[in-house]
Amino acid sequence: MVDIKNNLNSIATRIKSTLSFLFLMLFVPVFLVCQIIEFNDDVIDGFQLTGLGVISGLIAPYIYFKMRRLLFNHKKSNHLDKLNYPQRKQIREAPYIYIISIFAGLVATTSLNNCFSVAERTEQFRVAGFGTKHSGKSSYQYAVLISGDKKVIYRLSSRDKFEEQQLVAIRLKKGMLGYWHP
């Protein structure tokens, strides 16, 4: 009877750890990417900036694992040992490293582009519509501005009085990565 109870406890523990792992692997990256996409919403071609952040976040741990393999396995004499099959601990740590590095890549590309501006210009846009976005407990109003194939979501302040189909001049700043934002 005690063995059955211990087996059930170990199975329940495994299921619980598997579910928490799946939650971490599925929900957390999707949530972080959605938040960064919302932050990059007012950047012209912001989806490309988000993609650049994800790609840089995926490349960094790949280079890290490759360099670690090259640096720490050069003393092995047996050719079969040089194949370096991953250990169980490395396999368990790899997803966490990828999640952290994707988040770091997204934050780095977004902050590099949006915090530092290298050029400014004024461009004419047509107001296509208005909307309200909710972020946490607060909300803000925005206007959708279109100029040719460019689309910008512009956060409205209390002094902005735009009407639909009105031409407005917006000052755009070019970030360090080359993407324009208001």
Steps between C-alpha positions, in 0.01 A plus 500: 500500500785736583670428165185592309470824694867586436461418130191721475683784676795472265269493197313806630829681558616421145171619353517820705857573392416420136200732505699783658772444241246511215344814648841663516593387149173600333339787687795711614666541156166572331415758767840671469487511121146645511612773739796593280279497189262740675793721594628493139153582367583865437820415310478493121554132410507414870435132428839486326663652809331235716617227263854636518484480879376139495766395248778667698366332813514159329847549354666604828449172693586297190835679485537457877447122484730466197779698667458308826528174308813618316673645806438225752521184288839544333681269749303186420709228344229260388331604176164375626528733800542799268147449369386645834151370536307739725468408864160492673577817693595688183177394331296623797686833515489574126134614477546743787810643338311542171204671672727741685706576190193557280365743758840671523520523119152653481572753773841588353373560145196694618697720737781557250254615238259700717730663756765646273418700188752571227283704262170686488262595222146627461261303283137544391253233608126458452291411805328167427329438832505516877501246778569431865755254635494359849830421664458359848268731694566804283394581147599745231350625179678470170458600139586278205702704251564384143740633238526279193598155625612627842271464799565662837307476824535842661421549868277802545562758767242744636614775262467289181176578317496273195204424277458207267648540149693808618860547382736542794873561520673263741862523609664159468824393666732240354631253757847351507379188321346704216130476586293821515266581788303810610 
